Amino acid sequence: MTSAQGVATIGTIMGFSFSLGVGTLALPLLALAAGYDAAAVGMLTAFSAVAQFLFRLCLPWLLGRYPDRAIIGVGCLAMGGSYALLLVDTSLLAFLLAQMLQGSSRALFWTASQTHVVRGSSNSVRPLAWLQALGSVGMLVAPAVAGLVATQSLDLALVLGVVSGVVGGGLSLWMRRLTPFDRRTRSRGRHIWRRPGVDVACWSSFATAGWRSMLNSFVPVALTAAGLGPSMVGALLALANLAALAGSGMLIRITPTRSRELVEAAVVMSCVSLAIIPFVAGEAVAVGILMAVGGAGSGILTTLGPSLANDAVAPNERGDAIAATGTFRAAALLATPAGVAGALSIVTLPVALVVASVALAAPVVASGIRARQVVPEGGAS
């Protein structure tokens, strides 16, 4: 990779992540300002996951036909386009279309960027940690900037999202051009997500995506309802992303020897913090501590999940394996907000978030318990 290609890669990642970070604050607040209630905000977020889930299913096919950088560029432009649409119209149809663009852009960008950085690498943890760290920088800065701008105008915050998405899309043209994956020689197994290593990677992606979806929807709603202003909410969201940066950044220098156990610990960190936040939503310091704990766990999971999947399969199957973790991620982004929104008809938001936290953590913890109960061949009975 040349220096120019490296700069283009960094700029593309940060352009997309900044654009995405704007939406974590601006979209829920814009929906509330347009007259939608908390349940509607959750359903709109879930609708975004429908598009993401469908595009994730198509990504193995896309990665076998188009260069990574082309898919990345389209993802950046789709993200910027979602905000451009809402600048023109805030009707329900416009919100639905914008959320579809958001979902498809996430599917395209994250899967293609993950496959892009690990190709040619013998150990995928470090390049994926760099990817997550750079993405977290954009996500760290964007909510804080958007929160400050939103106190004057939500429309101006949306403009920031448009510009950064377009910049990311333009810079992707200078990224290293890699050939599509050769799918003719890949394994024909249909259930790659069941393989050892890929399975825990998929469920860890499910957990961290559920945490992220709550951060993008119901957590800002809970904090706003507790009396925190847009700038404080933006700062707390930025703190969570700073912690995610620290969690993933740690893996740049340290390659864990017991990745599965670290994944389980990170899931507990994220989900327990999510369960407690709505009960202390009016206390900025307490929320900040919980955001930091949950963010650190999320940063670890976002890096180790795709890494476990990538290292568990043959080189020509890496696109399929990483796409599988992305499909689980999309499923969580769909199921978690929809489930919480539906639960609000019978329970309060704090109770709904506790139930969601348990549901997100249970598969990873249960799989770890089962793995430790397996007696090695030739061992004691």
N, C-alpha and C positions, 0 to 999 in steps of 0.2 A: 504494500500500500504506500503510495507517495504521500508527501506531507500535505499536498493540496487535497487529496482524497480523504486524509485523516481530518483535516479542518472541515471539509464538507460533511463528513459523517457526524462530527461533533455538533455542527450547526444545525443539521437536520434533526437530530435527536432532541436538541434543546428547543428548536422551533416548535416541534410537535408537542413536546411535554409542556412548554409554556402555554400553548394554545389550549391543551387539555386542562391544565391547571386553572385557567381562567374560568372554565365551565364549572369546576367543582364548587365555586362560589356563586358565579353570575347566574347560572341556569336555575338553581333552586330559588334564589332571591327574585329573579325575573318572573318565575311562575307564581310565587306568592304575591308579587306586585300586580300581576295580571288577574288576580282573584281566585287562583286555584288553592285548594286546601292541602294539608299534609299528605293525605291519602293519594290525592291526584299527583303530587310531586313524586311519590313513590312509584305510581303506575307509569308515569312518563319515563322515569329512569329504567323501569323494567322493559318498557317498549324499546328503548335503545338496545337492550340486551338481546331482543329478538333478532334484530339485524346483525348484531355481532355474532350470535350463535349460528345463524345461517351462513354468514361469510366464513366463519371458522371451519364449517364443514366443507366449504369449497376450497380452502387454502391449499391442501395437498395437491389438488389439481392445478391451481394457479401457480404454485411454486415449481411445478413440473413444466410450465410453459412460458413463464415470464421471469425476467431477472428480478432479484430481490429489490434492487433500488427502484425499479419501476413501480412495484407494489407499494413500497415505502412512500414514494412521491404522491401517488394517488391517495394514500391514507392521510397525508398532511393536508392536501387540498380539500378533501372531504371534511376534515375537522374545521378548517377555516370557513368552508361553505355553510356549515351548520349555524354559525353565528351570523353570517351575512343574511341568512334567511330570516332569523329572528329580529334583525334590525329593521326589516321591512314589515313583518307581520308577527303578532303574538297570539293569533287564534289557535284553537286546539289543533287544527290540521297542521299549522306551521310548526307547533311544538312537536307533534308526532313526526313530521318529516325531518326536523332538526335532530331529534333523538335517533332516528334511523341513520342519518349521516354520521352522528357521533359513534354509534355502535359499529358501523361498517368500517369507519376510519381506524378505530382501535384494533379491530380484528386484523386489518391489513397491515397496519404499521408495526404493532408489537411482534406478531409472528414473523413477519419478513425481516425485521431488524434483528430479532434473536437468531434466526438462521444465518443472517448475514455475518454477524460478528463471530460466530463459533466455527464457521467453515475454515478449515486449515489449522485449527487449534487442537493440540493433543489433550488439553484440559480446559473444559468449557467454563469453569467457575469464574476465572479471572475476567475474560472478555464479557461475560454476562454481568459480572459485578460492575464493570466499567459502564456498561449500557444502563444498568439500573441507577448507578450513581449520577450519570449525566442526566437521565430522565428525572431523577429526584431534584436536581438543581433547578430545572425548569418548573417542576411542580412546587418547589419550595418558594420560589420568587413570585410566581404568578398569582396565587391566592392573596398574598399580602398586597401586591400591587393592585390587583383587581378590587380588593376590599377598600383600599384608599380611594381609588377612582370611582367606585360604586357609590360612595357617599355623596358624590357630585352628580354622577350620571351612570346608570346601568348600561345605556347605549354605548358610552365611551369604553366601558369594560369589554363589551362585545367587539368593538373595533379592534382592540388589542388582540383578541382571539383570532380575528380574521387575518390581521397582518402577520402574526407569528406563524399561522398555518401556511400562508402563502410563501413566506420566507423559507420555511422548512421544505416545502415542495420544490421550490426553485433550487435549493442547495443539493437536493437529492440527485440532480442530474450530474453532479461532479463526484458522486460516490463511486467506489470501485465497482466495476461491472463484473458480476459473476454469472456463470451460465446457470440455467435452471437445473433443478435436480433431475437426475436420470431415473425416472420411475419405471423403466423397463426391467431393471434388475432388482427392484426392491422386493422385500418379502410380501407374499400375498396374504399374510395373516390379517384378518379383519379386526381383531381386538388387540391392537398394540397397547392399549391402555392397561391391559391386564398383566403385562410382563413385569417381573420384579424390577424395581427402580422406576419404571414408568408409572406404575400404579400409585405409589406414594407421591410422585411428582404431580400427578393429575389431581389427587385429593388436596394436596397443599395449595395448588393453584385455585381450587374451588374455595378453600377457606380464605385465602388472602383477597380474592376477588369479592367475596361476600363482605368482608371488612371494608374494602374500598368502596363498594356500592353504597354502604351505609354512610360512609364519610361524604359521599357525593350527594346524598339525598336527605336522610332523616336526621343525621347528626347536626347539620346546619339548621334544620327546622327546630330541633330540640333546643339548641343553643340560643337561637333567635327568640323562641317562645319564653325562655328563661330570662330574657332581658338584655342579652349581650348584643352590641351593635355590630354592623357589618365589618368594621375595621378589626374589631376584636375577634370575630368569627374567622375572618380571613387570616389573622395572625395565628390562631390556634390550628387552622388547617395547614398553614405553612410550617408550624412546629412539627406536626405529624409527618410531613414530608421531609423535614430536616432529619428527624429520627430515622426515617426510611433510608435516607442518604447515608447516615452513619451505619445502619445495619448492613446495607449492601457494600458500603465502602470498606468495612472491616474484612470482607471476603476478598478484596483486591489483594491484600497482603497475607491473609491467613486462609489456607485451604483446609477446611474441617476434615478430620479423619472419621468422624461419626456423624455423617450428614443426616441420617434418618432421625437420630435422637435430637439433633439441633432443629430439624424441621418440626418435630412434635413440640419442643419447648417454644418455638416461635409462634406456632398456632395458638398455644395456650396464652401467650403474652397478648396477641392481638385480640382474641375473642373475649378474654376476661376484661380487658380494658373497655371494649365496646359495650359489654353488659353493664358496666358501672357508670359510664359517662352520663346517661340521662338522669341518674339519681343525684348527680352533683352539677348539673348543667349550669346553674347560676354562679358557681364558684370557678372563676377563670383559672386560678392556680391549680386546683384539683384536676380540672379538665385538661390543663396543659400537661400535667404529669402523666395522665392516662393516654393522652394523644402521643406522647413521647414513647411510652412503653409499647403501645399498639403499632406505632409507626416503625419502630425498630424491628419488631417481629415481622411486619409486612415486608420490610426491605430484605430481610434474610430469606423469607419465603419466595419472593419474586425472583431472587437470584438462584437459589438452590433448586427450586422446582424444575425449571427448564434444564438446568445443568444435570440433574439426576436422570431426566428423560433422555437427554442428548447422549450422555455417556453410557447408557444402557443398551444402545442399539448400534447397528452398523452405520457407516457414514452416509450411505444412500438412503437410509431410513430416518435420518435426523429431522428432515422436514415434517414427516408424518408424526414423529414422536412429539416434537415441539408443538405441532398443530393440535395434537390430542390434549396436551396440557392447556392449550388455549381454548379448546372446546369446553373443557370443564370450567375454565374461568368464565366463559360466556354463559354457561348454564347457571353459575352462581349469580352472575350479574342480572340474570333474568329472574331466577327463583327467589332470591333473597328480598329485593324490594317489593316484588309482587306478594310474597308471603307476608311481609310485615304490613303492607298496605291492607291486605285482606284481614289480618288479625286485628287491625285498629277498630274494626266494627264490633269487636267483643272484648278487647283488652286495651289497656293504656299503652302509650308508646314505650315507656320504660320496660314493661313486661314483655312486649313484643320483641324488643331488642335483646332481652335476656334469652328468650326462646331461640331467636335467630343465632345468637352466639353459640349456644349449645349445639345446635344443628350443624353449624359450620365446623366446629372443632371435633365433633364425635367421630367422623370417618377416619381422620388421621390418627387420633388417639387409639381408636379401636383396632386399626390395622397394626399399630405398633405393639399393642398388647398381644395380638394374635401371633405376630412375628417372634416375640420373645417367649411365647409358650411352645413353639416348635422345638422338639428335642432333636439335636443333631444326630445324624446317623452314626450308630455305634456308641451313643452316649447311654446314660443311665435311663432306665425305664421308669 
